[in-house]
Amino acid sequence: MRRPDGFIEIFLQPGDLYFGDRYTRIRTLLGSCVSLVIWHPRLLIGGMCHFMLPTRPHPPTGELDGRYGDEAIELMLREARAHGVSPSEFRIQLFGGGNMFPSIGRHKDKHVGKKNVDAARQLLQVHGLTCSGTHVEGVGHRNLIFDLWSGHVSLKHVSPALDPRQERRP
């Protein structure tokens, strides 16, 4: 689908989230962080969050913080409801959670990226939501672009072993 005139492009930093309409493109770069992407195919609205950790070490005392998965997902669900739509009507996809340092540590399966992905899956289940697609875990980072006018998500996954910028040692 062609990009609409007058569109805006948003780049999410870790801890950010954005909810927009058919004139919006959202981008982010993920390592061990996770993005939840939601899109309503009839209304052409949706959003993306970019969270860093599954939950806060201490319960929140003030506003919700998008840096934490449980709070980021709650903020996204509030946005959906504010538009008069049930979160279950959205197509939901999950991205990220890469292991950025696979050669470090004895417990490679317990890295923060995996913890983020596990938390996101559990939170979707708790809220009764179904995930229609994922590209999670593995090694390396992901460039993610989400076009709300079409629901299309572009993904480029770069593994450190394939990254031409990485220095090779004999």
GIMO-V476370 format. One record per pair of residues at least 24 apart in sequence whose ideal C-beta (glycine too) atoms are under 10 Angstrom apart, sorted by the first residue. I is the first residue (numbers start at 1). J is the second residue. Records with the same first field share a line. If there is no record, write none. Layout:
I->J  J
This chain:
1->44  147  149  150  151  152
2->149  150
3->147  149  150
4->44  147  148  149  150
7->147  148  149
8->148
9->145  147
10->47  48  146
11->50
12->47  48  49  50  66  144  146
13->50  66  67
14->50  51  52  53  66  67
15->49  50  51  52  53  65  66  67  68  71  72
16->48  49  50  51  66  67  72
17->47  48  49  50  51  64  66  71  72  73  75  76  79
18->46  47  48  49  50  66  76  79  146  148
19->45  46  47  48  49  75  76  78  79  80  82  83  148
20->44  45  46  47  48  79  146  148
21->45  46  83  148  149
22->46  147  148  149  150  151
23->148  149
24->48  146  147  148  149
25->145  146  147  148  149  150  152  154
26->50  144  145  146  147  148  153
27->143  144  145  146  147  154
28->95  96  142  143  144  145  146
29->96  141  142  143  144  156  158
30->95  96  97  98  100  113  116  135  136  140  141  142  143  144  155  157
31->96  97  98  99  100  101  112  113  140  141  142
32->96  97  98  99  100  101  111  112  113  114  115  116  117  137  141
33->67  69  95  96  97  98  100  112  113  116  141  142
34->69  72  73  94  95  96  97  98  112  113  115  116  117  118  119  120  121  136  137
35->72  93  94  95  96  97  116  120  135  136  142  144  146  153
36->69  72  73  76  77  92  93  94  95  96  120  123  124  129  131
37->76  90  91  92  93  94  95  131  132  133  144  146  148  151  153
38->73  76  77  79  80  85  87  89  90  91  92  93  129  146
39->90  91  92  93  132  146  147  148  150  151  152  153
40->80  83  85  86  87  89  90  91  148  151
41->89  90  91  150  151
42->85  89
43->83  84  85  89  90  148
44->147  148  149  150  151
45->79  80  83  85  90  148
46->76  79  80  83  85  90  91  92  146  147  148  151
47->75  76  79  80  83  90  146  148
48->72  76  93  95  144  145  146  148  153
49->73  74  75  76  79  120
50->95  96  144
51->75  76  96  116  119  120
52->112  116
53->112  115  116  119
54->112  115  116  117  118  119  120  122  123
55->115  119  123
68->116  119
69->115  116  117  118  119  120  122  123
70->119  120  122  123  126
72->120  123
73->119  120  123  124  126  127  129
74->123  127
76->127
77->123  127  129
87->124  127  128  129
88->127  128  129  130
90->129  130  132
91->130  131  132  133  151  153
92->120  124  127  129  130  131  132  133  134
93->131  132  133  134  135  136  144  146  151  153  155
94->120  121  124  131  132  133  134  135  136
95->120  133  134  135  136  142  144  146  153  155  157
96->120  134  135  136  137  138  141  142  144  155  157
97->121  134  135  136  137  138  142
98->135  136  137  138  139  140  141  142  157  158  159  160
99->137  138  139  140  160
100->139  140  141  160
101->139  160
102->138  139  140  159  160  161
103->139  160
108->139
109->137
111->137  139
113->137  138  139
